[in-house]
């Protein structure tokens, strides 16, 4: 308490005690691939805030075009505002394939990234690298490109594998002995494995190349990332980024039919469809999780990613505070205020905040043995909104007219 020595009026600033929790960003993307100029900023995670900046840094005097350049252009064209680019090229067109994992490691240190893609990498090993990266980080989603040429749609519902090399011939073994070694059978599936942190989109887009001006086929991941960012800005991360137009796409490499999507959608394959009146739109919002999983909807997974990181960042002040009733009350107050704002934004179900979420931090969640271990435990439950994926109207005939019934 200050010491007052003479009569007068003293005005003091008193802290209200509340520490508002801010929502973290959800629309910053990280792209790994080969830049038009293979020597430009190689093996660096470079922040890019516009297409012109990408051209200045990664194109230069080059006249070449790559899936990475078209993806970055599609990202900004569809509403993206900021991304990080890792150029893993070594000067050889195929050399970047073995270096994708090192490029992803560079993105691990950048906390603001929430979307990750490697445009054009459609092999099983690349899928695994992207999914493992996002599962390790726990705060971002991978956008995986389907193959450019599908052929058999049914193959997209089966998980693919990696073709193993033939075992080397043993010293002194004859060619006859080698022929008796059973070859490793390749799994012909094209779908990535199940994961709560990955999404899979087909088919490829037909776009006008921003560098050459020619019409070309390009992987959809960059454009899809831009649609995610645009939806986050206009509606919020809780809105499924689907039934949204894909800017810059003039056609599709393959037009998926409704009957084919009936097979693909339950398998977690998000289709990009062409409609005569609406044009080209993203027509799926599922993750690669199991169809019965609570994480099968993309917007639910991304909402929880945002909530986890926001609460984690906003409550860091708790560390080393006295673990008592005053601390528990502060935790309930701060997290409750944050979730109330999330509910008002339309991200949670319920007519009242009490129906939308609960925050429990008290003697029951923090008994003596928990406090002695230096822990403070808070239970949080929320009811996220889920997309109206299947809109069903039931229509029946009525015996009389509305006018007769009202008479």
C-alpha positions in Angstrom: 0.0 0.0 0.0 1.3 3.5 -0.8 1.9 5.9 2.1 -0.2 9.1 2.0 1.5 12.0 3.9 -0.8 14.9 3.2 -4.6 15.5 2.7 -5.8 15.3 -0.9 -7.3 13.2 -3.6 -5.3 10.3 -4.9 -6.2 8.4 -8.1 -4.6 5.0 -8.5 -4.7 2.5 -11.4 -6.0 -0.9 -10.3 -5.7 -3.9 -12.5 -9.0 -5.6 -13.2 -7.3 -9.0 -13.0 -8.7 -10.3 -16.3 -6.3 -11.4 -19.0 -8.1 -11.6 -22.3 -7.4 -14.6 -24.5 -7.0 -13.8 -28.2 -7.8 -16.1 -31.0 -4.7 -17.2 -32.9 -4.5 -16.9 -36.7 -5.6 -19.9 -38.8 -4.9 -18.9 -42.4 -1.1 -18.7 -42.7 0.1 -21.4 -45.1 3.5 -23.2 -45.5 4.4 -24.5 -49.0 7.3 -26.8 -49.8 8.4 -27.4 -53.4 10.6 -26.4 -56.3 10.8 -22.7 -57.1 11.1 -21.5 -60.7 14.6 -20.3 -59.8 16.0 -23.4 -58.2 18.8 -21.5 -56.5 16.6 -18.8 -54.9 16.7 -18.8 -51.1 17.2 -22.5 -51.0 16.5 -24.4 -47.8 15.0 -21.4 -46.1 11.5 -20.7 -44.8 10.7 -17.3 -46.4 7.7 -15.3 -45.5 5.8 -14.1 -48.6 2.9 -11.6 -48.4 1.9 -11.2 -52.0 2.3 -12.8 -55.5 4.6 -10.0 -56.6 6.9 -10.6 -53.6 7.1 -14.3 -54.6 8.0 -13.4 -58.2 10.7 -11.0 -57.0 12.3 -13.6 -54.6 11.7 -17.0 -56.2 11.3 -16.3 -60.0 13.7 -13.5 -60.9 14.8 -13.9 -64.5 13.5 -17.5 -64.8 10.8 -18.2 -67.4 10.0 -21.7 -65.9 6.8 -22.6 -64.1 6.4 -25.1 -61.3 3.6 -26.5 -59.3 4.9 -24.4 -56.4 4.6 -21.2 -58.3 1.1 -22.0 -59.5 0.1 -23.0 -56.0 1.3 -19.7 -54.4 -0.5 -17.7 -57.1 -3.7 -19.7 -56.4 -3.3 -19.1 -52.7 -3.2 -15.3 -53.0 -5.8 -15.3 -55.9 -8.3 -17.1 -53.6 -7.9 -14.8 -50.6 -4.7 -15.9 -48.9 -2.8 -13.2 -47.2 0.5 -14.7 -45.9 2.5 -17.8 -46.4 5.9 -19.3 -46.0 7.8 -20.8 -48.9 10.6 -23.4 -48.7 12.5 -24.0 -51.9 13.9 -27.5 -51.7 15.2 -27.6 -55.3 18.8 -28.6 -56.1 18.7 -27.8 -59.8 17.5 -31.2 -60.9 13.7 -31.6 -61.5 13.4 -34.7 -59.3 16.0 -34.0 -56.7 13.5 -32.2 -54.4 11.5 -35.4 -53.7 14.1 -36.7 -51.2 14.4 -33.4 -49.5 10.8 -32.7 -48.7 11.1 -33.8 -45.1 14.0 -31.4 -44.4 11.9 -28.6 -45.9 9.0 -29.5 -43.5 11.4 -29.4 -40.6 12.1 -25.7 -41.4 8.4 -25.0 -40.9 8.3 -26.6 -37.4 9.8 -23.5 -35.8 7.2 -21.1 -37.3 4.3 -21.1 -34.9 1.8 -19.1 -37.0 1.6 -21.7 -39.8 -1.8 -23.5 -39.7 -1.9 -25.0 -43.2 0.8 -27.1 -44.9 1.1 -28.3 -48.5 3.7 -29.7 -50.9 2.0 -29.0 -54.3 2.3 -31.8 -56.8 3.9 -34.4 -54.5 1.4 -37.3 -54.8 3.4 -40.3 -53.8 2.8 -42.3 -50.6 6.1 -41.2 -49.0 5.3 -37.5 -49.5 1.8 -38.0 -48.0 3.4 -39.7 -45.0 5.9 -36.9 -44.5 3.1 -34.2 -44.5 0.8 -36.1 -42.2 3.6 -37.0 -39.8 4.6 -33.3 -39.7 1.1 -32.1 -38.8 0.5 -34.8 -36.3 3.8 -33.9 -34.6 2.9 -30.2 -34.4 -0.8 -30.7 -33.5 -1.8 -27.2 -34.6 -1.9 -27.4 -38.4 -3.6 -29.3 -41.2 -2.1 -30.8 -44.3 -3.7 -30.4 -47.8 -2.7 -33.4 -49.9 -3.1 -33.4 -53.7 -4.6 -36.4 -55.4 -3.0 -37.8 -58.5 -3.2 -35.9 -61.7 -4.6 -38.8 -63.6 -7.0 -40.9 -61.6 -8.1 -43.5 -64.0 -10.0 -45.8 -61.6 -12.0 -43.7 -59.1 -12.3 -46.8 -56.8 -8.5 -46.7 -56.3 -8.9 -43.4 -54.5 -10.7 -45.1 -51.7 -7.9 -47.5 -50.9 -4.7 -46.6 -49.1 -1.6 -46.7 -51.2 1.9 -48.0 -50.3 5.5 -47.5 -51.2 7.1 -49.9 -53.6 10.1 -51.5 -51.9 13.3 -52.2 -53.8 14.2 -55.7 -54.8 16.5 -57.4 -52.3 20.1 -57.4 -53.4 21.5 -60.7 -54.8 23.6 -62.6 -52.3 27.2 -63.2 -53.0 27.6 -66.3 -55.1 23.9 -66.7 -55.8 22.9 -67.5 -59.3 20.3 -65.8 -61.4 18.1 -68.8 -60.9 18.2 -68.4 -57.1 17.3 -64.7 -57.5 14.2 -65.5 -59.5 12.9 -67.5 -56.6 12.8 -64.4 -54.4 9.1 -63.3 -54.1 8.8 -59.7 -55.4 7.2 -57.1 -53.1 3.6 -56.5 -54.2 2.7 -52.8 -54.7 -0.5 -51.6 -53.2 -2.4 -50.0 -56.0 -4.4 -47.7 -53.8 -4.1 -43.9 -54.2 -5.5 -42.6 -50.9 -3.3 -41.4 -48.0 -3.7 -43.2 -44.7 -6.2 -42.2 -42.0 -5.3 -39.1 -40.1 -7.1 -36.5 -38.0 -4.7 -33.8 -39.4 -4.9 -34.3 -43.1 -7.2 -33.6 -46.1 -7.2 -35.0 -49.6 -8.5 -33.2 -52.7 -9.2 -34.4 -56.2 -9.1 -33.7 -59.2 -6.4 -31.3 -60.5 -7.4 -27.8 -61.8 -7.0 -26.4 -65.2 -5.7 -22.8 -64.9 -3.9 -20.1 -66.8 -0.3 -20.2 -65.7 0.6 -16.8 -64.2 4.2 -17.0 -65.5 3.7 -18.4 -69.0 0.1 -17.4 -69.8 -0.6 -20.9 -71.1 -3.5 -23.2 -69.9 -2.1 -26.0 -67.8 -3.1 -28.6 -65.2 -2.1 -27.9 -61.6 -2.5 -29.5 -58.2 -5.3 -28.0 -56.2 -3.6 -27.6 -52.8 -2.6 -23.9 -53.2 -6.0 -22.8 -54.4 -7.7 -24.8 -51.7 -5.5 -23.2 -49.0 -6.5 -19.8 -50.4 -10.2 -20.8 -50.1 -9.6 -21.9 -46.5 -8.0 -18.5 -45.7 -10.9 -16.6 -47.4 -13.5 -18.5 -45.5 -11.7 -17.9 -42.2 -11.7 -14.2 -42.9 -15.3 -13.8 -44.1 -17.1 -16.4 -41.9 -14.7 -17.8 -39.4 -12.7 -21.0 -38.9 -15.8 -22.8 -37.7 -17.4 -22.5 -41.2 -16.6 -25.5 -43.4 -14.5 -24.3 -46.4 -16.8 -25.9 -48.9 -19.5 -24.8 -51.4 -17.0 -22.0 -52.2 -15.8 -21.0 -55.7 -12.3 -21.7 -56.8 -11.0 -18.5 -58.4 -8.7 -18.9 -61.3 -9.9 -22.4 -62.2 -11.4 -22.6 -65.7 -11.8 -26.4 -65.8 -11.0 -29.6 -64.1 -8.6 -32.4 -65.3 -11.5 -34.8 -64.5 -15.2 -34.0 -63.8 -16.3 -36.1 -60.9 -19.9 -37.2 -61.1 -22.4 -37.4 -58.2 -22.3 -41.2 -58.3 -18.6 -41.2 -58.0 -18.6 -38.7 -55.1 -21.1 -41.0 -53.4 -18.2 -43.5 -53.2 -15.4 -41.0 -52.5 -17.0 -38.8 -49.8 -17.3 -41.5 -47.1 -13.7 -42.4 -47.7 -12.6 -38.8 -46.9 -11.9 -37.7 -50.5 -12.9 -34.1 -51.0 -14.1 -33.5 -54.5 -13.9 -30.3 -56.5 -16.9 -30.3 -58.8 -18.2 -28.4 -61.8 -21.8 -27.2 -61.8 -23.4 -25.6 -64.9 -24.7 -22.6 -63.0 -22.3 -22.1 -60.1 -19.0 -23.0 -61.8 -16.1 -24.9 -60.1 -16.6 -25.3 -56.4 -15.1 -27.2 -53.5 -17.7 -29.9 -52.7 -16.3 -31.6 -49.7 -15.2 -30.8 -46.1 -13.8 -34.0 -44.6 -10.6 -35.0 -43.0 -8.8 -38.3 -43.6 -10.1 -39.5 -40.2 -12.4 -42.5 -40.0 -15.9 -41.9 -41.1 -17.2 -42.6 -37.6 -14.6 -40.3 -36.0 -15.5 -37.1 -34.2 -12.8 -35.4 -36.2 -14.2 -36.3 -39.7 -15.3 -32.8 -40.4 -12.5 -30.3 -41.4 -14.0 -27.3 -39.7 -14.3 -29.1 -36.4 -10.7 -30.2 -36.4 -9.5 -26.7 -37.4 -11.7 -25.1 -34.7 -10.2 -27.3 -32.0 -6.7 -26.5 -33.3 -7.4 -22.8 -32.9 -8.9 -23.2 -29.4 -6.0 -25.4 -28.2 -3.4 -23.0 -29.3 -5.3 -19.8 -28.3 -5.9 -21.1 -24.7 -2.4 -22.4 -24.5 -0.9 -19.0 -25.5 -3.4 -17.0 -23.5 -2.9 -18.8 -20.2 0.9 -18.9 -20.1 0.8 -16.5 -17.2 -0.5 -19.3 -15.0 2.9 -21.0 -14.8 4.5 -20.8 -11.3 1.4 -19.0 -9.9 0.2 -20.2 -6.4 -2.1 -23.2 -7.1 -5.1 -22.2 -5.0 -8.8 -21.2 -5.3 -7.9 -17.7 -6.6 -5.9 -19.2 -9.5 -8.8 -21.6 -10.3 -11.3 -18.8 -10.3 -9.1 -16.7 -12.7 -8.7 -19.7 -15.1 -12.5 -20.2 -15.2 -13.1 -16.5 -15.7 -10.5 -16.0 -18.6 -11.3 -19.2 -20.5 -15.0 -18.7 -20.0 -14.9 -15.2 -21.4 -12.9 -16.4 -24.4 -15.3 -19.3 -25.2 -18.3 -16.9 -24.8 -16.8 -14.8 -27.6 -16.3 -17.9 -29.7 -20.0 -18.9 -29.0 -21.2 -15.4 -30.0 -19.3 -15.8 -33.3 -21.4 -18.8 -34.1 -18.8 -21.5 -33.7 -20.5 -23.3 -30.8 -24.0 -24.8 -30.5 -26.5 -23.9 -27.8 -28.9 -21.1 -27.1 -26.8 -20.0 -24.1 -23.1 -20.2 -23.2 -24.0 -22.8 -20.6 -25.3 -25.1 -23.3 -22.3 -24.4 -25.6 -19.4 -25.1 -23.2 -18.2 -25.7 -19.7 -15.0 -24.9 -17.8 -14.2 -26.8 -14.6 -11.2 -26.0 -12.5 -11.7 -26.6 -8.7 -10.9 -28.9 -5.8 -12.3 -31.9 -7.7 -10.0 -31.5 -10.7 -7.1 -30.5 -8.5 -6.9 -32.7 -5.4 -3.9 -32.6 -3.1 -1.9 -35.2 -5.1 -2.3 -33.2 -8.3 -1.2 -30.0 -6.6 1.7 -31.8 -5.0 2.8 -32.8 -8.4 2.9 -29.2 -9.5 -0.1 -29.5 -11.8 -3.3 -27.5 -12.3 -5.9 -29.4 -14.2 -8.8 -27.7 -16.1 -11.6 -29.6 -17.9 -13.1 -27.9 -20.9 -16.0 -29.2 -22.9 -17.4 -27.5 -26.0 -20.2 -28.3 -28.5 -18.9 -27.3 -32.0 -21.2 -26.6 -34.9 -21.1 -29.2 -37.7 -21.7 -28.6 -41.3 -25.1 -29.3 -43.0 -23.4 -31.9 -45.2 -26.6 -33.6 -46.2 -29.6 -31.3 -46.7 -32.8 -33.4 -46.7 -36.3 -32.2 -47.5 -39.2 -34.5 -46.9 -42.2 -33.6 -49.0 -45.6 -35.3 -48.9 -49.0 -34.7 -50.4 -51.7 -33.0 -48.4 -55.4 -33.9 -48.6 -56.6 -30.3 -48.4 -55.3 -26.8 -49.2 -54.0 -24.3 -46.6 -57.0 -22.0 -47.3 -59.5 -24.7 -46.5 -57.8 -25.7 -43.3 -57.7 -22.1 -42.1 -61.4 -21.5 -42.9 
